[in-house]
Amino acid sequence: MSDLKVIKLATVKELTALSAASIYRLMKKGTFPKQIKLAERSSAWFLGEINDWLEKKKNIRDGGESLSITLMIDSPSRVTKIT
């Protein structure tokens, strides 16, 4: 299957079992693949990126990769999260 195959939101929801709101929330946090704009009112995701995201989640579950969060403290009132 080509890495350039695109899928619509309904398919992304079906593949991930996430709601549309969860998908957009994760995208905003930078932890889910971003969609591409196909036309003025049409967006899609690359199937390969969704599959990679799912594979990463599987690896984390299986202990092959861990989530790490590093906090960089710039000042007492400012903390930047770097993942």
C-alpha positions as CSV (number, residue, x, y, z in Angstrom):
1,M,0.0,0.0,0.0
2,S,1.3,3.4,-0.9
3,D,2.4,5.9,1.9
4,L,0.6,8.6,-0.1
5,K,-2.9,7.0,0.1
6,V,-5.2,9.4,1.9
7,I,-8.2,8.6,4.1
8,K,-11.1,10.8,5.3
9,L,-12.1,11.4,8.9
10,A,-14.7,8.6,9.0
11,T,-11.9,6.1,8.1
12,V,-9.5,7.6,10.7
13,K,-12.2,7.3,13.3
14,E,-12.8,3.7,12.3
15,L,-9.1,2.8,12.3
16,T,-8.3,4.5,15.7
17,A,-11.7,4.1,17.5
18,L,-11.3,7.8,18.5
19,S,-14.0,10.4,18.2
20,A,-13.6,13.4,15.9
21,A,-13.2,15.6,18.9
22,S,-10.4,13.4,20.3
23,I,-8.6,13.4,17.0
24,Y,-8.6,17.1,16.7
25,R,-7.6,17.6,20.4
26,L,-4.6,15.2,19.9
27,M,-3.7,17.0,16.7
28,K,-3.7,20.4,18.6
29,K,-1.4,18.8,21.2
30,G,0.9,17.6,18.5
31,T,0.5,13.9,19.4
32,F,-1.6,12.8,16.3
33,P,-0.8,13.2,12.6
34,K,-2.1,16.4,11.1
35,Q,-4.5,16.3,8.1
36,I,-3.8,17.7,4.7
37,K,-6.0,20.1,2.8
38,L,-7.2,18.5,-0.4
39,A,-9.6,21.3,-1.4
40,E,-11.3,24.3,0.2
41,R,-13.7,22.1,2.1
42,S,-11.9,18.7,2.0
43,S,-9.2,17.3,4.3
44,A,-7.7,13.9,4.7
45,W,-4.9,12.1,6.5
46,F,-2.1,10.0,5.1
47,L,-2.9,6.3,5.8
48,G,0.8,5.6,6.4
49,E,1.0,8.2,9.1
50,I,-2.1,6.9,10.9
51,N,-0.6,3.3,10.7
52,D,2.7,4.6,12.1
53,W,0.8,6.3,15.0
54,L,-1.1,3.1,15.7
55,E,2.2,1.1,15.6
56,K,3.8,3.5,18.0
57,K,0.9,3.0,20.4
58,K,1.3,-0.7,20.1
59,N,5.0,-0.5,20.8
60,I,4.4,1.6,23.9
61,R,1.8,-0.9,25.1
62,D,4.3,-3.8,24.5
63,G,7.1,-2.0,26.3
64,G,9.2,-1.5,23.2
65,E,9.1,2.2,23.5
66,S,8.2,4.5,26.4
67,L,6.7,7.9,26.6
68,S,9.1,10.4,28.0
69,I,8.3,13.9,29.0
70,T,11.0,16.4,29.7
71,L,10.2,19.6,31.5
72,M,12.4,22.6,30.8
73,I,12.0,25.3,33.5
74,D,12.7,28.7,32.1
75,S,11.6,30.5,35.2
76,P,9.5,29.8,38.3
77,S,6.4,30.9,36.4
78,R,7.2,29.4,33.0
79,V,7.5,25.7,32.3
80,T,7.9,24.4,28.8
81,K,7.0,20.7,28.0
82,I,9.3,19.0,25.5
83,T,8.4,15.5,24.4
